Amino acid sequence: MSKVIVFSPNRFSLYTTTVTAMLLQRGIDVSAIFVRRLIDPGRVRSEYQWDGIRLLRKVWQKLFLRQAAYHPQDFETILDLRRKYNITYTKVEEFQIQHSIPVYYCSTLNDREVIEGLQRFQPDLVVFTGGGLIRQEVLDNSGHGVLNCHMGVLPNYRGMDVVEWSILEGNIDQVGISVHFMDKGVDTGDILRVRHIPPLSNEKIAGLRNRMEPIMCQTLVDTCVDFLVGKVERRSQTIQTGKQYFKMHPLLQELANDRLITYQKK
């Protein structure tokens, strides 16, 4: 049986608990979960530098509201996906209690104890469900590598806010997700699978992002399983093929929403 380790950004992550539960249901041996500590001054400082004031909104939604942040929609949300697969886990510790999967806490996913844990477990694969950039020594001890699902179509759209950037640039056909291996760059590792997700009628970007979440969970798990049994191959990308995008200014985000509405009226 293939061994997989899960990387998590926080102990309450819906993404982590959903993906981990689905991996277990597919017969994957989840050997351990490494999760970043919530209370860490260095983490708060670095994430504020990366995300700015948006960090406060993310903390409120992901750590305080959690499932309450979602409302019934005409499309499948991550909560609908969880109900479909009867997933009730609300924090990573429940996997330790119910399945004896060890949970390790770290300041960053590049800590020495993470590397030592990888060397001890020797996983076939690491599944990344968030938690920051990964350094080379971690990648080198992750079996075939660290698998990530990026909310953007690679190689054209790497980095941050690429749903918004692709819409702003008029490339609606480049809205989607990509499952890829992480490397020392930003979203530049080998690609395994790309799914294009065209916007629905009257859909705004926030709704589009919510609709993409369960698709990301399902696609990441399916790709992980397919890769481990040899049904999908890695495809390399070059730096020159695409480009990296950065955090979008709120005024440009409004413009991207307007562009999406205009596109839908055509």
C-alpha atoms as a printed R data frame, in Angstrom:
    type eleno elety resid chain resno       x      y       z
1   ATOM     1    CA   MET     A     1   0.000  0.000   0.000
2   ATOM     2    CA   SER     A     2   1.309  3.447  -0.929
3   ATOM     3    CA   LYS     A     3   2.245  5.730   1.965
4   ATOM     4    CA   VAL     A     4   1.261  9.393   1.909
5   ATOM     5    CA   ILE     A     5   1.964 12.244   4.313
6   ATOM     6    CA   VAL     A     6  -0.323 15.284   4.449
7   ATOM     7    CA   PHE     A     7   0.905 18.858   4.991
8   ATOM     8    CA   SER     A     8  -1.640 21.194   6.576
9   ATOM     9    CA   PRO     A     9  -1.774 24.981   7.154
10  ATOM    10    CA   ASN     A    10  -3.805 24.710  10.378
11  ATOM    11    CA   ARG     A    11  -5.549 22.127  12.529
12  ATOM    12    CA   PHE     A    12  -9.056 23.281  11.510
13  ATOM    13    CA   SER     A    13  -8.519 23.367   7.740
14  ATOM    14    CA   LEU     A    14 -11.604 22.181   5.831
15  ATOM    15    CA   TYR     A    15  -9.379 21.500   2.851
16  ATOM    16    CA   THR     A    16  -7.035 19.312   4.910
17  ATOM    17    CA   THR     A    17  -9.742 17.304   6.662
18  ATOM    18    CA   THR     A    18 -11.687 16.805   3.426
19  ATOM    19    CA   VAL     A    19  -8.693 15.670   1.358
20  ATOM    20    CA   THR     A    20  -7.346 13.431   4.139
21  ATOM    21    CA   ALA     A    21 -10.716 11.737   4.631
22  ATOM    22    CA   MET     A    22 -11.092 11.163   0.890
23  ATOM    23    CA   LEU     A    23  -7.591  9.668   0.676
24  ATOM    24    CA   LEU     A    24  -8.449  7.233   3.459
25  ATOM    25    CA   GLN     A    25 -11.701  6.299   1.721
26  ATOM    26    CA   ARG     A    26  -9.701  5.523  -1.428
27  ATOM    27    CA   GLY     A    27  -7.470  3.103   0.485
28  ATOM    28    CA   ILE     A    28  -4.416  5.350   0.770
29  ATOM    29    CA   ASP     A    29  -2.238  4.861   3.857
30  ATOM    30    CA   VAL     A    30  -1.951  8.334   5.386
31  ATOM    31    CA   SER     A    31   1.118  7.807   7.550
32  ATOM    32    CA   ALA     A    32   1.192 11.200   9.288
33  ATOM    33    CA   ILE     A    33  -0.076 14.769   9.189
34  ATOM    34    CA   PHE     A    34   2.270 17.711   9.684
35  ATOM    35    CA   VAL     A    35   0.366 20.846  10.637
36  ATOM    36    CA   ARG     A    36   1.553 24.386  11.269
37  ATOM    37    CA   ARG     A    37   0.935 25.874  14.694
38  ATOM    38    CA   LEU     A    38  -1.600 28.671  14.771
39  ATOM    39    CA   ILE     A    39   0.051 30.752  17.490
40  ATOM    40    CA   ASP     A    40   3.428 31.627  16.062
41  ATOM    41    CA   PRO     A    41   4.670 35.255  15.854
42  ATOM    42    CA   GLY     A    42   6.946 34.506  12.926
43  ATOM    43    CA   ARG     A    43   4.079 32.999  10.966
44  ATOM    44    CA   VAL     A    44   1.800 35.991  11.585
45  ATOM    45    CA   ARG     A    45   4.540 38.397  10.526
46  ATOM    46    CA   SER     A    46   5.455 36.545   7.335
47  ATOM    47    CA   GLU     A    47   1.848 35.935   6.280
48  ATOM    48    CA   TYR     A    48   0.925 39.577   6.891
49  ATOM    49    CA   GLN     A    49   3.838 40.638   4.678
50  ATOM    50    CA   TRP     A    50   2.550 38.244   1.993
51  ATOM    51    CA   ASP     A    51  -1.206 38.828   2.280
52  ATOM    52    CA   GLY     A    52  -1.530 42.254   3.910
53  ATOM    53    CA   ILE     A    53  -4.889 43.238   5.370
54  ATOM    54    CA   ARG     A    54  -6.536 40.296   3.577
55  ATOM    55    CA   LEU     A    55  -4.974 38.064   6.223
56  ATOM    56    CA   LEU     A    56  -7.560 39.279   8.754
57  ATOM    57    CA   ARG     A    57 -10.427 38.210   6.483
58  ATOM    58    CA   LYS     A    58  -8.836 34.824   5.887
59  ATOM    59    CA   VAL     A    59  -8.324 34.251   9.618
60  ATOM    60    CA   TRP     A    60 -11.943 35.206  10.343
61  ATOM    61    CA   GLN     A    61 -13.349 32.924   7.649
62  ATOM    62    CA   LYS     A    62 -11.050 29.912   8.035
63  ATOM    63    CA   LEU     A    63 -10.437 29.841  11.781
64  ATOM    64    CA   PHE     A    64 -13.513 31.404  13.336
65  ATOM    65    CA   LEU     A    65 -16.430 30.999  10.926
66  ATOM    66    CA   ARG     A    66 -15.149 27.763   9.306
67  ATOM    67    CA   GLN     A    67 -18.198 25.905   7.962
68  ATOM    68    CA   ALA     A    68 -20.458 28.810   8.978
69  ATOM    69    CA   ALA     A    69 -18.751 30.902   6.297
70  ATOM    70    CA   TYR     A    70 -20.595 28.872   3.636
71  ATOM    71    CA   HIS     A    71 -24.210 29.365   2.626
72  ATOM    72    CA   PRO     A    72 -26.481 27.141   0.486
73  ATOM    73    CA   GLN     A    73 -25.729 27.641  -3.215
74  ATOM    74    CA   ASP     A    74 -27.029 26.431  -6.560
75  ATOM    75    CA   PHE     A    75 -23.658 24.750  -7.092
76  ATOM    76    CA   GLU     A    76 -21.739 22.176  -5.058
77  ATOM    77    CA   THR     A    77 -19.689 23.717  -2.243
78  ATOM    78    CA   ILE     A    78 -17.035 22.013  -0.170
79  ATOM    79    CA   LEU     A    79 -19.696 21.379   2.491
80  ATOM    80    CA   ASP     A    80 -21.852 19.582  -0.085
81  ATOM    81    CA   LEU     A    81 -18.846 17.461  -1.060
82  ATOM    82    CA   ARG     A    82 -18.261 16.576   2.594
83  ATOM    83    CA   ARG     A    83 -21.891 15.538   3.022
84  ATOM    84    CA   LYS     A    84 -21.707 13.420  -0.135
85  ATOM    85    CA   TYR     A    85 -18.735 11.502   1.242
86  ATOM    86    CA   ASN     A    86 -19.997 11.544   4.843
87  ATOM    87    CA   ILE     A    87 -16.983 13.517   6.080
88  ATOM    88    CA   THR     A    88 -17.487 14.824   9.611
89  ATOM    89    CA   TYR     A    89 -13.918 15.563  10.756
90  ATOM    90    CA   THR     A    90 -13.501 19.140  11.984
91  ATOM    91    CA   LYS     A    91  -9.842 19.106  13.049
92  ATOM    92    CA   VAL     A    92  -6.770 17.042  12.264
93  ATOM    93    CA   GLU     A    93  -6.559 15.532  15.763
94  ATOM    94    CA   GLU     A    94  -9.656 13.453  14.998
95  ATOM    95    CA   PHE     A    95  -7.621 11.410  12.504
96  ATOM    96    CA   GLN     A    96  -5.212 10.580  15.315
97  ATOM    97    CA   ILE     A    97  -8.063  9.533  17.602
98  ATOM    98    CA   GLN     A    98 -10.051  7.539  15.042
99  ATOM    99    CA   HIS     A    99  -7.313  6.153  12.780
100 ATOM   100    CA   SER     A   100  -4.131  6.349  14.917
101 ATOM   101    CA   ILE     A   101  -2.551  8.705  12.359
102 ATOM   102    CA   PRO     A   102   0.166 10.676  14.169
103 ATOM   103    CA   VAL     A   103  -0.159 14.460  14.027
104 ATOM   104    CA   TYR     A   104   2.951 16.620  14.354
105 ATOM   105    CA   TYR     A   105   2.968 20.372  14.931
106 ATOM   106    CA   CYS     A   106   5.584 22.705  13.494
107 ATOM   107    CA   SER     A   107   6.303 26.399  13.095
108 ATOM   108    CA   THR     A   108   6.868 25.936   9.372
109 ATOM   109    CA   LEU     A   109   6.725 22.945   7.074
110 ATOM   110    CA   ASN     A   110  10.477 23.401   6.542
111 ATOM   111    CA   ASP     A   111  11.400 22.761  10.191
112 ATOM   112    CA   ARG     A   112  14.060 20.196  11.041
113 ATOM   113    CA   GLU     A   113  11.473 17.971  12.763
114 ATOM   114    CA   VAL     A   114   9.468 17.836   9.532
115 ATOM   115    CA   ILE     A   115  12.515 16.728   7.557
116 ATOM   116    CA   GLU     A   116  13.380 14.137  10.194
117 ATOM   117    CA   GLY     A   117   9.782 12.899  10.148
118 ATOM   118    CA   LEU     A   118   9.892 12.486   6.381
119 ATOM   119    CA   GLN     A   119  13.146 10.565   6.641
120 ATOM   120    CA   ARG     A   120  11.593  8.326   9.287
121 ATOM   121    CA   PHE     A   121   8.319  7.604   7.442
122 ATOM   122    CA   GLN     A   122   9.799  7.545   3.909
123 ATOM   123    CA   PRO     A   123   6.487  8.342   2.159
124 ATOM   124    CA   ASP     A   124   5.811  7.636  -1.488
125 ATOM   125    CA   LEU     A   125   4.257 11.069  -1.783
126 ATOM   126    CA   VAL     A   126   3.399 14.190   0.214
127 ATOM   127    CA   VAL     A   127   0.022 15.863  -0.337
128 ATOM   128    CA   PHE     A   128   0.092 19.615   0.277
129 ATOM   129    CA   THR     A   129  -3.098 21.277   1.525
130 ATOM   130    CA   GLY     A   130  -1.522 24.647   2.288
131 ATOM   131    CA   GLY     A   131   1.109 26.069   4.589
132 ATOM   132    CA   GLY     A   132   3.603 28.174   2.633
133 ATOM   133    CA   LEU     A   133   6.569 27.675   0.364
134 ATOM   134    CA   ILE     A   134   8.540 24.428   0.664
135 ATOM   135    CA   ARG     A   135  12.333 24.301   0.689
136 ATOM   136    CA   GLN     A   136  14.473 21.899  -1.294
137 ATOM   137    CA   GLU     A   137  15.481 19.643   1.613
138 ATOM   138    CA   VAL     A   138  11.811 18.915   2.317
139 ATOM   139    CA   LEU     A   139  11.157 18.226  -1.366
140 ATOM   140    CA   ASP     A   140  14.165 15.900  -1.488
141 ATOM   141    CA   ASN     A   141  12.743 13.766   1.344
142 ATOM   142    CA   SER     A   142   9.164 13.528   0.031
143 ATOM   143    CA   GLY     A   143   9.358 10.387  -2.085
144 ATOM   144    CA   HIS     A   144   8.114 11.233  -5.574
145 ATOM   145    CA   GLY     A   145   7.531 14.794  -4.387
146 ATOM   146    CA   VAL     A   146   5.021 17.207  -2.860
147 ATOM   147    CA   LEU     A   147   1.713 17.298  -4.720
148 ATOM   148    CA   ASN     A   148  -0.267 20.550  -4.786
149 ATOM   149    CA   CYS     A   149  -3.477 21.756  -6.410
150 ATOM   150    CA   HIS     A   150  -3.092 25.304  -7.719
151 ATOM   151    CA   MET     A   151  -6.144 27.499  -8.334
152 ATOM   152    CA   GLY     A   152  -4.991 28.491 -11.803
153 ATOM   153    CA   VAL     A   153  -4.142 26.988 -15.178
154 ATOM   154    CA   LEU     A   154  -0.455 26.147 -15.430
155 ATOM   155    CA   PRO     A   155   1.936 27.030 -16.869
156 ATOM   156    CA   ASN     A   156   0.304 30.296 -17.965
157 ATOM   157    CA   TYR     A   157  -0.913 31.537 -14.595
158 ATOM   158    CA   ARG     A   158   1.399 31.050 -11.613
159 ATOM   159    CA   GLY     A   159   1.312 32.795  -8.257
160 ATOM   160    CA   MET     A   160  -1.439 34.754  -6.522
161 ATOM   161    CA   ASP     A   161  -4.958 35.837  -7.527
162 ATOM   162    CA   VAL     A   162  -4.624 34.112 -10.899
163 ATOM   163    CA   VAL     A   163  -8.389 33.567 -11.187
164 ATOM   164    CA   GLU     A   164  -8.759 37.339 -11.117
165 ATOM   165    CA   TRP     A   165  -5.748 37.981 -13.356
166 ATOM   166    CA   SER     A   166  -6.913 35.582 -16.063
167 ATOM   167    CA   ILE     A   167 -10.361 37.219 -16.099
168 ATOM   168    CA   LEU     A   168  -8.921 40.734 -16.069
169 ATOM   169    CA   GLU     A   169  -6.740 39.860 -19.062
170 ATOM   170    CA   GLY     A   170  -9.749 38.493 -20.928
171 ATOM   171    CA   ASN     A   171  -8.535 34.885 -20.820
172 ATOM   172    CA   ILE     A   172 -11.706 33.287 -19.474
173 ATOM   173    CA   ASP     A   173 -10.624 29.966 -20.989
174 ATOM   174    CA   GLN     A   174  -7.645 29.992 -18.622
175 ATOM   175    CA   VAL     A   175  -9.771 29.823 -15.467
176 ATOM   176    CA   GLY     A   176  -9.227 26.465 -13.789
177 ATOM   177    CA   ILE     A   177  -6.997 24.370 -11.548
178 ATOM   178    CA   SER     A   178  -3.756 22.442 -11.926
179 ATOM   179    CA   VAL     A   179  -2.334 19.554  -9.922
180 ATOM   180    CA   HIS     A   180   1.447 19.751  -9.959
181 ATOM   181    CA   PHE     A   181   4.571 18.841  -8.054
182 ATOM   182    CA   MET     A   182   6.109 21.625  -6.024
183 ATOM   183    CA   ASP     A   183   9.692 22.667  -6.637
184 ATOM   184    CA   LYS     A   184  11.931 25.540  -5.532
185 ATOM   185    CA   GLY     A   185  10.028 27.987  -7.745
186 ATOM   186    CA   VAL     A   186   6.445 29.253  -7.442
187 ATOM   187    CA   ASP     A   187   4.080 26.849  -9.245
188 ATOM   188    CA   THR     A   188   6.844 25.821 -11.663
189 ATOM   189    CA   GLY     A   189   6.999 22.080 -10.927
190 ATOM   190    CA   ASP     A   190   5.908 19.203 -13.142
191 ATOM   191    CA   ILE     A   191   2.209 19.228 -14.071
192 ATOM   192    CA   LEU     A   192   0.031 16.138 -13.671
193 ATOM   193    CA   ARG     A   193  -3.474 17.357 -14.481
194 ATOM   194    CA   VAL     A   194  -5.232 20.561 -15.578
195 ATOM   195    CA   ARG     A   195  -8.990 21.203 -15.391
196 ATOM   196    CA   HIS     A   196 -10.608 24.206 -17.038
197 ATOM   197    CA   ILE     A   197 -13.576 25.588 -15.097
198 ATOM   198    CA   PRO     A   198 -15.592 28.129 -17.095
199 ATOM   199    CA   PRO     A   199 -17.626 30.653 -15.064
200 ATOM   200    CA   LEU     A   200 -21.371 30.107 -14.769
201 ATOM   201    CA   SER     A   201 -24.029 32.632 -15.784
202 ATOM   202    CA   ASN     A   202 -24.293 35.571 -13.339
203 ATOM   203    CA   GLU     A   203 -21.396 34.189 -11.296
204 ATOM   204    CA   LYS     A   204 -19.073 36.558  -9.465
205 ATOM   205    CA   ILE     A   205 -15.456 35.756  -8.667
206 ATOM   206    CA   ALA     A   206 -16.138 34.962  -4.992
207 ATOM   207    CA   GLY     A   207 -18.772 32.421  -6.006
208 ATOM   208    CA   LEU     A   208 -16.489 31.003  -8.677
209 ATOM   209    CA   ARG     A   209 -13.742 30.468  -6.110
210 ATOM   210    CA   ASN     A   210 -16.178 28.718  -3.750
211 ATOM   211    CA   ARG     A   211 -17.329 26.457  -6.589
212 ATOM   212    CA   MET     A   212 -13.734 25.574  -7.395
213 ATOM   213    CA   GLU     A   213 -12.942 24.364  -3.847
214 ATOM   214    CA   PRO     A   214 -14.689 20.962  -3.979
215 ATOM   215    CA   ILE     A   215 -13.368 20.433  -7.513
216 ATOM   216    CA   MET     A   216  -9.864 21.014  -6.163
217 ATOM   217    CA   CYS     A   217 -10.363 18.461  -3.373
218 ATOM   218    CA   GLN     A   218 -11.713 15.827  -5.762
219 ATOM   219    CA   THR     A   219  -9.089 16.471  -8.440
220 ATOM   220    CA   LEU     A   220  -6.183 16.451  -5.976
221 ATOM   221    CA   VAL     A   221  -7.296 13.124  -4.478
222 ATOM   222    CA   ASP     A   222  -8.043 11.529  -7.874
223 ATOM   223    CA   THR     A   223  -4.683 12.652  -9.253
224 ATOM   224    CA   CYS     A   224  -2.817 11.410  -6.187
225 ATOM   225    CA   VAL     A   225  -4.412  7.958  -6.495
226 ATOM   226    CA   ASP     A   226  -3.905  7.833 -10.279
227 ATOM   227    CA   PHE     A   227  -0.255  8.833  -9.980
228 ATOM   228    CA   LEU     A   228   0.467  6.192  -7.344
229 ATOM   229    CA   VAL     A   229  -0.897  3.449  -9.621
230 ATOM   230    CA   GLY     A   230   0.832  4.796 -12.719
231 ATOM   231    CA   LYS     A   231  -2.222  6.180 -14.541
232 ATOM   232    CA   VAL     A   232  -0.935  9.735 -14.923
233 ATOM   233    CA   GLU     A   233   2.478 11.042 -15.919
234 ATOM   234    CA   ARG     A   234   4.310 14.220 -14.996
235 ATOM   235    CA   ARG     A   235   4.779 16.905 -17.636
236 ATOM   236    CA   SER     A   236   7.584 19.400 -17.139
237 ATOM   237    CA   GLN     A   237   7.135 23.129 -17.631
238 ATOM   238    CA   THR     A   238   9.703 25.813 -18.347
239 ATOM   239    CA   ILE     A   239   9.967 29.197 -16.644
240 ATOM   240    CA   GLN     A   240   9.653 30.966 -20.002
241 ATOM   241    CA   THR     A   241   6.312 29.347 -20.854
242 ATOM   242    CA   GLY     A   242   4.219 31.288 -18.338
243 ATOM   243    CA   LYS     A   243   4.681 34.064 -15.802
244 ATOM   244    CA   GLN     A   244   4.185 34.656 -12.100
245 ATOM   245    CA   TYR     A   245   1.427 36.942 -10.852
246 ATOM   246    CA   PHE     A   246   1.266 38.749  -7.539
247 ATOM   247    CA   LYS     A   247  -1.395 40.060  -5.185
248 ATOM   248    CA   MET     A   248  -4.027 42.069  -7.060
249 ATOM   249    CA   HIS     A   249  -5.008 45.553  -5.891
250 ATOM   250    CA   PRO     A   250  -8.640 45.810  -4.676
251 ATOM   251    CA   LEU     A   251  -9.488 48.267  -7.461
252 ATOM   252    CA   LEU     A   252  -8.253 45.789 -10.052
253 ATOM   253    CA   GLN     A   253 -10.276 43.057  -8.336
254 ATOM   254    CA   GLU     A   254 -13.409 45.162  -8.818
255 ATOM   255    CA   LEU     A   255 -12.472 45.657 -12.451
256 ATOM   256    CA   ALA     A   256 -11.991 41.895 -12.884
257 ATOM   257    CA   ASN     A   257 -15.481 41.306 -11.480
258 ATOM   258    CA   ASP     A   258 -16.863 43.855 -13.940
259 ATOM   259    CA   ARG     A   259 -15.028 42.128 -16.788
260 ATOM   260    CA   LEU     A   260 -16.563 38.813 -15.771
261 ATOM   261    CA   ILE     A   261 -20.066 40.308 -15.782
262 ATOM   262    CA   THR     A   262 -19.440 41.898 -19.183
263 ATOM   263    CA   TYR     A   263 -18.204 38.572 -20.570
264 ATOM   264    CA   GLN     A   264 -21.315 36.788 -19.321
265 ATOM   265    CA   LYS     A   265 -23.591 39.268 -21.111
266 ATOM   266    CA   LYS     A   266 -22.031 38.582 -24.498
